Amino acid sequence: MTNIFTKTIATAITVAVVAGASTSAFAVSSSVKYACMGDYLSYCSGHAPGGAGVKRCMRANGSKLSKTCVRALVKAGMVSQSEVSRRAASLIQT
């Protein structure tokens, strides 16, 4: 198999797993899954989708997350707007 084909298959499997993670203890809405899919693949794909490791990883990479993902997380109540604002302010000050 070619490297591109292997990566395509791996990505398709990851997308399917992330999309199917709704039965997990850390279940997230489909809007959060789709809004954060790229961020998950970029920063946290080493963690099982929907697991505690993903939650910690996403928080640790919070300043790198896309605006779309952050908005979806706030809307879903998974992170507060005040926390997002506080973190943004701390990045500006450093």
The 8 nearest C-alpha neighbors of each residue, nearest first, counted from 0:
[[1, 4, 5, 2, 3, 6, 8, 7],
 [0, 2, 4, 3, 5, 6, 7, 8],
 [1, 3, 5, 4, 6, 0, 7, 8],
 [4, 2, 6, 5, 1, 7, 0, 8],
 [3, 5, 7, 1, 6, 2, 8, 0],
 [6, 4, 2, 8, 3, 7, 9, 1],
 [7, 5, 9, 3, 8, 4, 10, 2],
 [8, 6, 4, 10, 5, 9, 3, 11],
 [7, 9, 11, 5, 10, 6, 12, 4],
 [10, 8, 6, 12, 7, 11, 5, 13],
 [9, 11, 13, 7, 12, 8, 6, 14],
 [12, 10, 8, 14, 13, 9, 7, 15],
 [11, 13, 15, 9, 10, 14, 16, 8],
 [14, 12, 10, 16, 15, 11, 17, 9],
 [15, 13, 11, 17, 12, 16, 18, 10],
 [14, 16, 12, 18, 13, 17, 19, 11],
 [15, 17, 19, 13, 18, 14, 20, 12],
 [18, 16, 14, 20, 48, 19, 15, 13],
 [17, 19, 15, 16, 20, 14, 32, 21],
 [20, 18, 16, 17, 21, 15, 22, 14],
 [19, 21, 17, 22, 23, 18, 49, 16],
 [20, 22, 26, 23, 19, 27, 18, 28],
 [23, 21, 20, 26, 24, 19, 25, 49],
 [22, 24, 26, 25, 21, 20, 49, 50],
 [25, 23, 26, 22, 49, 50, 21, 51],
 [26, 24, 23, 49, 50, 27, 51, 21],
 [27, 25, 21, 23, 24, 49, 22, 20],
 [28, 26, 21, 31, 25, 29, 32, 49],
 [27, 29, 31, 30, 32, 26, 21, 75],
 [28, 30, 32, 31, 33, 27, 18, 21],
 [29, 31, 28, 33, 32, 34, 71, 27],
 [32, 30, 34, 71, 28, 29, 33, 35],
 [33, 31, 29, 35, 30, 34, 36, 28],
 [32, 34, 36, 30, 35, 31, 29, 18],
 [33, 35, 68, 31, 32, 67, 36, 30],
 [34, 36, 68, 38, 32, 33, 37, 31],
 [37, 35, 39, 33, 38, 32, 34, 40],
 [38, 36, 40, 39, 35, 41, 34, 33],
 [39, 37, 41, 35, 40, 36, 42, 64],
 [38, 40, 43, 36, 37, 42, 41, 44],
 [39, 41, 44, 37, 38, 42, 43, 36],
 [42, 40, 38, 39, 37, 43, 44, 36],
 [43, 41, 39, 40, 38, 44, 60, 56],
 [42, 44, 39, 45, 46, 56, 53, 40],
 [43, 45, 40, 46, 39, 42, 41, 47],
 [46, 44, 43, 47, 42, 53, 40, 52],
 [47, 45, 44, 53, 52, 43, 48, 50],
 [46, 48, 50, 49, 53, 45, 52, 44],
 [49, 47, 17, 50, 20, 46, 53, 16],
 [48, 50, 25, 20, 23, 26, 47, 53],
 [51, 49, 52, 47, 53, 48, 25, 54],
 [50, 52, 54, 53, 55, 49, 25, 47],
 [53, 51, 55, 50, 54, 46, 56, 47],
 [54, 52, 56, 51, 55, 46, 50, 57],
 [53, 55, 51, 57, 52, 56, 58, 50],
 [56, 54, 52, 58, 53, 57, 59, 51],
 [57, 55, 53, 59, 58, 54, 43, 52],
 [56, 58, 60, 54, 59, 55, 61, 53],
 [59, 57, 61, 55, 60, 56, 54, 62],
 [58, 60, 56, 57, 61, 55, 62, 54],
 [61, 59, 57, 58, 63, 62, 56, 64],
 [60, 62, 58, 64, 63, 59, 57, 69],
 [61, 63, 60, 64, 87, 86, 59, 90],
 [64, 62, 61, 60, 65, 38, 42, 57],
 [65, 63, 61, 62, 38, 68, 60, 66],
 [64, 66, 68, 67, 69, 63, 38, 35],
 [65, 67, 69, 68, 70, 64, 71, 63],
 [68, 66, 70, 65, 69, 34, 71, 35],
 [67, 69, 35, 34, 71, 65, 66, 70],
 [68, 70, 72, 66, 71, 67, 73, 65],
 [71, 69, 73, 67, 68, 72, 66, 74],
 [70, 72, 74, 68, 31, 69, 73, 75],
 [73, 71, 69, 75, 77, 70, 74, 78],
 [74, 72, 78, 76, 70, 75, 71, 79],
 [73, 75, 71, 76, 72, 70, 77, 78],
 [76, 74, 72, 73, 77, 71, 31, 28],
 [77, 75, 73, 74, 78, 72, 79, 71],
 [76, 78, 72, 75, 73, 79, 74, 71],
 [79, 77, 73, 76, 72, 80, 82, 83],
 [80, 78, 82, 81, 73, 76, 83, 77],
 [79, 81, 83, 82, 73, 84, 78, 85],
 [80, 82, 84, 79, 83, 85, 78, 86],
 [83, 81, 85, 79, 84, 80, 86, 78],
 [82, 84, 80, 86, 81, 85, 87, 79],
 [85, 83, 81, 87, 82, 86, 88, 80],
 [86, 84, 82, 88, 87, 83, 81, 89],
 [85, 87, 89, 83, 88, 84, 82, 90],
 [88, 86, 84, 90, 89, 85, 83, 91],
 [87, 89, 85, 91, 90, 86, 84, 92],
 [88, 90, 86, 92, 91, 87, 85, 93],
 [91, 89, 87, 88, 93, 92, 86, 62],
 [90, 92, 88, 89, 93, 87, 86, 85],
 [93, 91, 89, 90, 88, 87, 86, 85],
 [92, 90, 91, 89, 88, 87, 86, 85]]
